[in-house]
Amino acid sequence: MLKRYGFLVHSLSDYPGEVCSVVFIPVCNFHCPYCHNKTLTEDVKRDGLELSAIEVYLQKARKLISGVCISGGEPTTDPSDLMLLIERFKRLGLKVKVDTNGSHPEVVRLISPLVDYIAMDLKTSLDRYPQLAEPAEQTSLVANIKTSMQVVLQRAPGTYEFRTTLARDWIDEAALRNLGSQIHPSAHWYLQRCYIAQHKPETPQDGEIIERYLAIAKNYCNNVFFRP
């Protein structure tokens, strides 16, 4: 049976500076409680598309779509599948962005020369990362996250970002300081509001809290931005 993917035909927010489609790989090795794609696996079983159908749409929409964001789930869980998607989308003349949690640095290193943009999530303080992962990955997880960060930092400015979702139970001032201590001052770091079902904010994070979080992040990084 051919693989199926989630597919969003049009997005103005998933690829900075580009009008893109989004392809969702419905497998993940993390179980983040605030995940906005918790139903992805079931959604793809019901409504997912095969790659050939996605390519037909992208070919027809080539004048409107300039890029594809490969998201998830976690795209790096299946390197061969990810490489296939990158190759096929690049063959269509599209720019390719990959979203990743950074848990598989060898895959991040493999794809980095092939894609146009990488967005890596920084989810919580490093000591709490094992709480988000499958047991088999917990031992090496922190080292893997650090390695992936270094791989991403080797990319040119404007071709990558780190991003932290301000999930109430996972990000606080201490967590931001812990993550900030791992980030190079030249990095691009986005703090973004946490949304749950129906695109509603998880918690009413007021302007004062967000400004405090931004101020903390700016102590470590020169390029910090807020994404509503």
Buried (B, 14 or more C-beta within 10 A) or exposed (E): EEBBBBBEEEBEEBBBEBBBBBBBBBBBBBEBEBBBBBEBBEBBEEEBBBBEBBBEBBEEBEEEBBBBBBBBBBBBBBBEBBBEBBEBBBEEEBBBBBBBBBBBBEBBBBBBEEBBBBBBBBBBBBEBBBBBBEEEBEEBBBEBBEBBBEBBBEBEEEBBBBBBBBBEEBBBEEBBBBBBEBBBEEBBBBBBBBBBEEEEEBBEBEEEBBEEBBEBBEEBBEBBBBBE
